[in-house]
Amino acid sequence: MISKLEANDLLDVYGELLTKRQREILSLYYEEDFSYTEISEELEISRAAAMDSVHRATNLLEKYESVIGYVAKKKLLNQWILQHEDIEQIEVLKKIF
């Protein structure tokens, strides 16, 4: 499974592609740091259902990223910008993205 930081990045970018319930469960798990037990109590579902939902929705986010690659490209672009001090090039890139 991916780290919580990576999952939050993916959730920010691709979260709207998930169902409302999937977003709610992942938000509780990754953003609020709820355990599976806490999620199950909060949403009145079984612990197994909470765990299964987290895994399935996380796999979907990873699948979206593997196909689209937006988060990876954004990270590469940010690294490149930090390595280059040419303000003119940075301004051009900001207009593009």
N, C-alpha and C positions, 0 to 999 in steps of 0.2 A: 504494500500500500504506500501511497505517496505521503510526503510530509504535510502537516497542517498548513504550512505557509504556501506550498505549491497548490494544495487543494483550494485554499482561499483565492489564489490568483485565478485558477481555473473557474471557480464559482463566480467570481466577478465578471469574467469574460463570457462564459457559456451558461451561466445560471438560468437565463431566460429560456434556454432550450429544454430545461427540465420541467416537470410538472410542478404545480404549486406545492404539493405535498413533499416531493423530493427536495425542493429548495428549502422548505421549512425544516426537514429532518437534517439536511446537510448544514444548514445555518446553525442549528442547535449543536451539532456535533463539532463542526470546525470553528465556527465563530464564537459560540458561547461555551465551548469546551465541555459539553454535557457528555456523560457516559451513556452507554446503551441503556442501562437501567433507568437513568434519569430521563432519557428520551421516551422510553416506554411508559413511564409514569406520567410525564407531561402530556403525551398524546394519547394515552390510554390504549396502547398497543402492546403486544408481547415484546420481550427483550429480543427474541429471535427475529421478529419482524423489523425492529429498529436496526439491528445489525445487518440484516439482509438488505434493507433499504439503503443504508449508508454505503455498503459495498457495491450494490448495483448502480446507484447514482454516481458514485465516484468513478466506477468503470466507464460510465457514459461520458463523464467529463474528460477522462483520459482518452477515450475514443475520439471525441470531438477535437481535442488538441492534436492527436496523431494525424488526423485528416487535414485540419485547417492550419495548425501550427502557429497561431497568432501569438500566444504567450512566448514561445521560444524565439520568434522573430523580433518581438518587442524587446526581449532581454538582450539579444544580439545588437540591436540598434542602440539601445541605451549604453551598452558597453563601448560601442564604436564612438558614440558621441562623447563619452567621458575620456576617451583616448585621443580625441582630436580637438584642438583648441581653435580651429579656424571658424570663427563666429559666422562668417558668410555661409559656409557649408552647413552649419548647424541651422541657420535660419531657413535655408532652402529645404532641409529635411523636415523642419517643423511645419512648413507649409504643405509638404507632401503628406505627412502623417497627421 
